[in-house]
Amino acid sequence: MINRRKFIETSAFGTAGLITAQLGAELSERAGIKGKPIVISTWAPNVKANYAAWEILGMGGRSLDAVVRGVQIPEADPNDNSVGYGGLPDRDGKVTLDSCVMDEKGNCGSVMALEHIMHPVLVARLVMEKTPHVQLVGEGALQFALEQGFKKDNLLTEQSEKAWKEWLKKSNYDPMRSVKEIEEKMEKKKKDNYPWPVALLNHDTIGMVAMDTNGNLGGACTTSGMAFKMHGRVGDSPIIGAGLFVDNEVGAASATGVGEEVVKICGAHTVVEAMRRGLSPELACKEAIRRIVKNKGSQAKDVQVGFLAINNKGQHGAFAVQKGFNYCVTTKDGTKVIDAKCWYP
């Protein structure tokens, strides 16, 4: 199983990383791309998602199409237990998914607490394109998906079910526990082949934003939410302005981490507005983190939140509360993974 926090250098991807870089450059060259398309996403293992997005961006495609394709990769990955198929369930054993999209014109769509659908990002896009609404939730979101031709799937994998049953033995629900404590537990359980090392992080998401050759921005965010959450809990990921925000005149941002803290400061919107005032993407992300740290006071060290952003010039940056957050960047020059700076190093 991939541990997101161990992928910290481009070289760690070996041959696969080199192939991704070479193919990305070749796609751009064949398409005669003269602009500066870019796609970034949360967490190092999502280089695979970046490459899927680049297959569209590198051929001159639209940023929204690229990010929607990209995030479908972890959505369908049974070994990624924080997004989509294989995602860890809520305390009732139900896998509920959240997702949203936003395009260069400010159009957006979102689904929350959606069950049985492999690719919630596709449903979110259809909410944007085929309804007068922005958000559909729970049974209504599922009904809409089925009406649009989606089929029900069992999203609870054997591995995730085992993790849930193990959790039920104590039912200790403490999503705000410190990253240090989490990492210590991970190390302790490795020898026992414990079924949910990644899940212990309890706050992973894929947020992806991109700029295409026309200078247009787009973004998508998708997650299965906190492991063993209360049934019906929704974090920041599907909330426009919290987990994702796109303003074509300024930039785009997305978030990962403890969603409740992101919602409290309208995180992604805060980042974009900071860029509007002239801050770089990194400093804009840092400003959002500063607000979270101020809100939490002495408890700030017990949470993890990370933001990433690009501006309308194609510059990118990120910042987190704790160390360990990284993000993927793909351009015509290839793919690299960058460790974000943090408030508490």
C-alpha positions in Angstrom: 0.0 0.0 0.0 1.3 3.5 -0.8 2.2 5.7 2.1 1.6 9.2 0.8 4.1 10.8 3.2 7.1 8.7 2.0 7.2 10.0 -1.6 9.2 13.2 -1.3 11.6 13.3 -4.2 11.1 12.9 -8.0 13.8 10.3 -8.0 11.7 8.1 -5.8 9.5 7.3 -8.8 12.4 5.8 -10.7 11.7 4.7 -14.3 8.0 5.5 -14.0 8.8 9.1 -13.2 11.2 9.4 -16.1 8.7 7.9 -18.5 6.1 10.3 -17.3 8.4 13.3 -17.8 9.4 12.1 -21.3 5.9 11.4 -22.5 4.6 14.7 -21.1 7.2 16.6 -23.1 6.6 14.5 -26.2 2.8 15.1 -26.0 3.4 18.8 -25.9 5.9 18.8 -28.7 3.7 16.8 -31.0 0.7 19.0 -30.3 2.8 22.1 -31.0 1.9 23.6 -27.6 3.3 27.1 -27.2 1.5 28.1 -24.0 2.4 27.0 -20.4 -0.1 24.4 -19.3 0.4 23.2 -15.7 -1.4 20.8 -13.4 -0.8 20.3 -9.7 -2.3 17.9 -7.2 -2.1 17.0 -3.5 0.1 14.2 -2.4 3.0 12.5 -4.2 1.3 9.2 -5.2 -1.0 11.3 -7.4 1.7 11.6 -10.0 -0.4 9.0 -11.8 -3.3 11.3 -11.6 -1.2 14.2 -13.0 -0.1 12.1 -16.0 -3.8 11.3 -16.8 -4.6 15.0 -16.7 -1.5 15.8 -18.8 -2.7 13.6 -21.5 -5.4 16.2 -22.1 -3.4 19.4 -21.2 -0.4 18.3 -23.2 -2.6 18.1 -26.3 -4.0 21.5 -25.9 -7.1 20.4 -24.1 -9.3 22.2 -21.6 -8.2 22.4 -17.9 -11.6 21.2 -16.6 -11.4 18.1 -18.8 -7.9 17.5 -17.6 -8.6 17.6 -13.8 -11.8 15.6 -14.1 -9.8 12.9 -15.9 -6.9 13.1 -13.5 -8.9 12.6 -10.2 -10.7 9.6 -11.6 -7.4 7.7 -11.2 -7.4 7.6 -7.4 -11.2 7.4 -7.4 -10.9 3.9 -9.0 -7.9 2.7 -7.1 -8.8 0.1 -4.4 -5.4 0.7 -2.7 -6.2 4.4 -2.1 -8.3 4.3 1.0 -9.0 8.0 1.2 -10.6 8.5 -2.2 -13.4 6.6 -4.0 -13.3 2.8 -4.4 -11.5 1.4 -1.4 -12.2 4.5 0.7 -12.6 3.8 4.4 -16.2 3.8 5.5 -18.0 5.9 8.1 -18.7 4.4 11.5 -21.7 2.6 10.1 -19.6 0.8 7.5 -20.9 2.9 4.6 -18.5 4.4 2.0 -19.7 7.9 1.3 -18.0 10.1 -1.2 -17.7 13.9 -1.8 -16.6 15.7 -4.9 -16.7 19.0 -6.7 -15.6 20.7 -9.9 -15.2 24.3 -11.0 -14.4 25.8 -14.4 -12.9 28.9 -15.8 -16.3 30.7 -16.0 -17.2 30.2 -12.4 -19.5 27.3 -13.1 -19.4 24.6 -10.4 -21.1 21.4 -9.3 -20.8 19.2 -6.2 -22.0 16.0 -4.7 -21.9 15.1 -1.0 -22.4 11.9 1.0 -22.8 10.0 -2.3 -22.9 6.2 -2.0 -22.4 3.4 -4.5 -20.9 5.5 -7.4 -17.3 4.8 -8.4 -16.7 8.3 -9.9 -18.4 11.0 -7.9 -16.4 13.7 -9.8 -18.4 12.8 -13.0 -21.6 13.2 -11.1 -20.5 16.5 -9.8 -19.7 17.7 -13.3 -23.2 16.6 -14.5 -24.7 18.6 -11.6 -22.9 21.6 -13.0 -23.8 21.0 -16.6 -27.3 19.5 -16.4 -29.1 21.0 -13.4 -29.8 24.5 -12.2 -28.2 23.6 -8.9 -24.7 23.5 -7.5 -25.0 20.8 -4.8 -26.8 17.5 -4.5 -26.6 15.4 -1.4 -27.1 11.8 -0.3 -30.0 10.0 -1.7 -30.8 12.8 -4.0 -27.3 12.8 -5.5 -27.6 9.0 -5.9 -31.0 9.3 -7.6 -29.6 11.8 -10.0 -26.5 9.7 -10.8 -28.7 6.6 -11.6 -30.9 8.8 -13.8 -27.8 9.8 -15.7 -26.9 6.2 -16.4 -24.4 5.5 -13.6 -24.5 2.0 -12.1 -24.3 1.0 -8.5 -21.0 -0.5 -7.3 -19.9 -1.9 -3.9 -17.2 0.5 -2.9 -16.3 -1.3 0.4 -13.2 -3.4 -0.4 -12.2 -6.4 1.8 -9.3 -4.4 3.1 -11.4 -1.4 4.1 -14.0 -3.6 5.7 -11.3 -5.3 7.8 -10.0 -1.9 8.9 -13.5 -0.8 9.9 -14.1 -4.0 11.9 -10.8 -3.5 13.6 -11.8 0.1 14.5 -15.1 -1.1 15.9 -13.3 -3.0 18.7 -12.6 0.3 20.4 -14.6 2.8 18.3 -12.1 5.6 19.2 -13.2 8.6 17.1 -10.6 11.4 17.4 -10.1 13.0 14.1 -8.1 15.9 15.6 -5.3 13.7 17.0 -1.8 14.9 16.4 0.1 14.0 13.3 3.0 12.9 15.6 0.8 10.4 17.4 -0.5 9.1 14.1 2.9 8.5 12.7 4.1 6.8 15.9 1.1 4.4 15.6 1.9 3.8 11.9 5.4 2.8 12.8 4.3 0.5 15.6 1.8 -1.3 13.4 3.9 -1.8 10.4 5.4 -5.0 11.7 1.9 -6.5 12.3 0.8 -5.8 8.7 -2.0 -3.6 10.1 -4.7 -3.1 7.4 -4.9 0.7 7.4 -1.5 2.5 7.6 -2.6 5.3 5.2 -6.0 5.6 6.9 -4.4 6.6 10.1 -3.6 9.9 8.5 -7.4 10.3 8.4 -7.3 13.5 6.3 -6.3 12.7 2.7 -7.9 14.0 -0.4 -7.0 14.7 -4.0 -7.3 18.3 -4.9 -6.2 19.1 -8.4 -6.0 22.5 -10.2 -4.8 23.2 -13.7 -4.2 25.9 -16.3 -4.5 25.1 -20.0 -2.8 26.6 -23.1 -5.5 29.2 -23.3 -4.7 30.4 -19.8 -8.0 29.0 -18.5 -8.2 27.4 -15.1 -10.1 24.5 -13.7 -10.2 22.4 -10.6 -11.6 19.2 -9.0 -11.6 17.8 -5.6 -12.7 14.3 -4.5 -12.5 12.3 -1.3 -14.1 9.6 0.9 -13.7 11.9 3.9 -12.5 11.1 7.3 -12.2 7.4 8.2 -15.0 6.2 10.5 -16.7 9.6 10.5 -20.3 10.1 11.7 -22.7 9.1 9.0 -23.6 12.2 7.1 -20.5 14.1 7.9 -19.2 16.4 5.1 -15.9 18.1 5.1 -14.5 20.8 3.0 -13.7 18.8 -0.2 -17.1 19.2 -2.0 -17.7 22.7 -0.7 -17.0 25.4 -3.3 -14.9 28.1 -1.6 -13.6 25.7 1.0 -12.0 22.6 -0.6 -11.8 24.2 -4.0 -12.1 27.6 -5.7 -11.3 28.9 -9.2 -11.2 32.5 -10.4 -9.9 32.8 -13.9 -8.8 36.4 -13.3 -6.6 35.4 -10.3 -5.9 31.7 -9.8 -7.1 28.4 -8.3 -6.6 26.6 -5.0 -7.5 23.4 -3.3 -7.1 21.9 0.2 -6.4 18.6 2.0 -6.5 17.8 5.6 -9.0 18.2 8.5 -11.9 19.6 6.5 -13.7 21.3 9.5 -10.8 23.7 9.9 -10.8 24.5 6.2 -14.5 25.2 6.1 -14.1 27.6 9.1 -11.9 30.0 7.0 -13.4 29.3 3.6 -9.9 28.0 2.8 -9.6 27.8 -1.0 -11.4 31.1 -1.4 -9.1 32.7 1.2 -6.1 31.6 -0.8 -7.4 32.9 -4.1 -8.3 36.3 -2.5 -4.8 36.5 -1.1 -3.4 36.0 -4.6 -5.8 38.7 -5.8 -4.1 41.1 -3.3 -0.8 40.2 -5.0 0.6 37.4 -2.8 2.4 34.6 -4.5 0.7 31.1 -4.5 2.9 30.0 -1.6 2.4 33.0 0.5 -1.3 33.0 -0.2 -1.5 29.4 1.1 0.6 30.4 4.1 -1.9 33.2 4.9 -4.8 30.6 5.0 -2.7 28.4 7.2 -2.0 31.4 9.5 -5.7 31.8 10.0 -6.2 28.2 10.9 -3.3 28.3 13.4 -4.7 31.5 14.9 -8.2 29.9 15.3 -6.8 26.7 16.9 -4.4 28.4 19.2 -2.5 25.8 21.3 -4.4 23.0 19.5 -3.0 23.9 16.1 -0.3 21.3 16.4 -2.9 18.6 16.6 -4.3 19.1 13.1 -3.0 18.9 9.6 -4.2 21.0 6.7 -2.4 21.7 3.4 -3.3 24.1 0.6 -1.9 24.3 -2.9 -2.5 26.9 -5.6 -1.6 28.3 -9.0 -2.1 31.8 -10.2 -3.0 33.0 -13.6 0.6 33.3 -14.6 1.1 29.6 -14.0 3.1 30.0 -10.8 2.4 27.4 -8.1 2.9 27.0 -4.4 1.7 25.2 -1.3 1.8 25.5 2.5 0.7 23.2 5.4 0.3 23.3 9.2 2.6 20.3 9.8 5.5 18.9 7.9 4.9 15.9 5.5 2.5 17.5 3.0 3.7 17.4 -0.6 2.3 18.0 -4.0 2.8 17.0 -7.6 3.6 19.5 -10.4 3.4 18.5 -14.1 4.4 20.8 -17.0 5.8 20.2 -20.5 9.2 19.7 -18.8 7.9 16.7 -16.8 6.7 15.9 -13.4 8.2 16.6 -10.0 7.1 16.3 -6.3 7.7 19.2 -4.0 7.6 19.2 -0.2 5.5 22.0 1.0 6.8 24.4 3.6 4.9 24.3 6.9 4.0 26.3 10.0 5.4 23.7 12.4 8.6 22.2 10.8 
